[in-house]
Amino acid sequence: MTDGQIRAHIKPGQTVSIVLKKDQRSGKLTQGVVKDLLTKSPSHPHGVKVRLENGLVGRVKIIHD
């Protein structure tokens, strides 16, 4: 497992755990498969923003190998 702050580490089709906007305070993680990368910069301190195949959007906290 690696952290989700670096865009180059994340590819569509990977399984990741993200924090949804509504879960930022609690830190609750949601697992899913990456469909699109929404963050354009090479890295982001709070995690790269992605859209999962189920349509949920959040910031990557954990990349599952």
N, C-alpha and C positions, 0 to 999 in steps of 0.2 A: 504494500500500500504506500502511495506517495501523496503529497499534499496537492491541493487543487489550485494553487496560486499561479502556476505557470501554464500559459495557453498551449505551448508545444507538447506538454505531457498529456493533453486531453484530445481524444479523437472520437468522432461519431462511431457509435457501436459499442463503446466501452461502458461497463457498469460502474456507476459512481454513486456516492451519497451526497446529496445537496441539502442546503438549508433554504426553505421557502421564505419569502418575504414575511409572511405571517408568523413564521416560527423562529425569526431571528432572536427574539428575546429569550425564548425557552431553549434554543439551540437544538430542537428536535430535527433529526435527519430523515430524509426521504430517499430511498434507493430507487434507481432506475437506469435506463439505457440512454446515452447521449444521442440526440438527434441533430441539434445545431449548437454551435458555439456563438454566443451573443456578444461576448467581450472582444473588442477589436485589438486592444493593447496586448503586448507580449506577456504581461503579468498583471495581477490585481491583488492588493493586500488582503482583501476579504474573500478571495476565491473567484475564479473565472465564472462568469454567468453563462449558463447553458439552458437549452430547452430539451426536456426529455421526450422520448417517443410518445408518452402519454399526454404530452402538452404542458406539463408543469414546468415552471421556470424558477431557477434558484442558483445559488452560488455553490460551486464544488468544494466540499470539505475533504472527501476521501475518494481516491481512485482505487478501485478494486482490480487486482491483476487477474 
